[in-house]
Amino acid sequence: MNVAKGFRIRIDYEIKLKDGDVIESSAKTGPLEYVHGDGRMLPGLEKRLEGAKAGVEVKGEIPATEAFGGEDVFPTKVIAKAEFPKGVDLAVGSTFEAKTGTGETVIFKLIEVTAEGATARLLPVIAGKDLVFRVKVLMIEDPATGTKEIVDRKPPPPPAGALKLDVEDDAE
């Protein structure tokens, strides 16, 4: 059985920036399950996994231009002129960096400028950067037939911060 659109897939993975910084890894979160082709995975990664068999490890690079698809897939936000620093020239194509309420960095690119403010495209901080990936396909399931091929039957690791309890039967 091969990875194909509509199939449920479980993978062990690591995605890094080409400069070496790990941005996502199943070593931290456990294996990832997704439906292939439903748009919840990086388009460039899905393309490289298409046709892979269970048990196969796929490695490679994803150029920035293929990682996410076009910028138009990201949300936009209207920002009032008063929210920008004084004296900043607002021009279409300009990019800015800001922090969210939770402290995460967000990049936004101006796509329209008006007298009142600007419409900005919200971009992930890794947008425009080449990626390196390693993926091992652990399971492929065809939901239409219920056929499933599993190569790793170990349960996924507990989420970060979870307690591991050894339960003993003390009833005697």
Secondary structure as GFF3:
##gff-version 3
##sequence-region A 1 172
A	DSSP	beta_strand	8	17	.	.	.	ID=ss1
A	DSSP	beta_strand	22	25	.	.	.	ID=ss2
A	DSSP	alpha_helix	26	29	.	.	.	ID=ss3
A	DSSP	beta_strand	32	35	.	.	.	ID=ss4
A	DSSP	alpha_helix	43	49	.	.	.	ID=ss5
A	DSSP	beta_strand	57	62	.	.	.	ID=ss6
A	DSSP	alpha_helix	64	67	.	.	.	ID=ss7
A	DSSP	three_ten_helix	71	73	.	.	.	ID=ss8
A	DSSP	beta_strand	76	80	.	.	.	ID=ss9
A	DSSP	three_ten_helix	81	83	.	.	.	ID=ss10
A	DSSP	beta_strand	95	99	.	.	.	ID=ss11
A	DSSP	beta_strand	105	113	.	.	.	ID=ss12
A	DSSP	beta_strand	117	123	.	.	.	ID=ss13
A	DSSP	beta_strand	131	142	.	.	.	ID=ss14
A	DSSP	beta_strand	147	150	.	.	.	ID=ss15
###
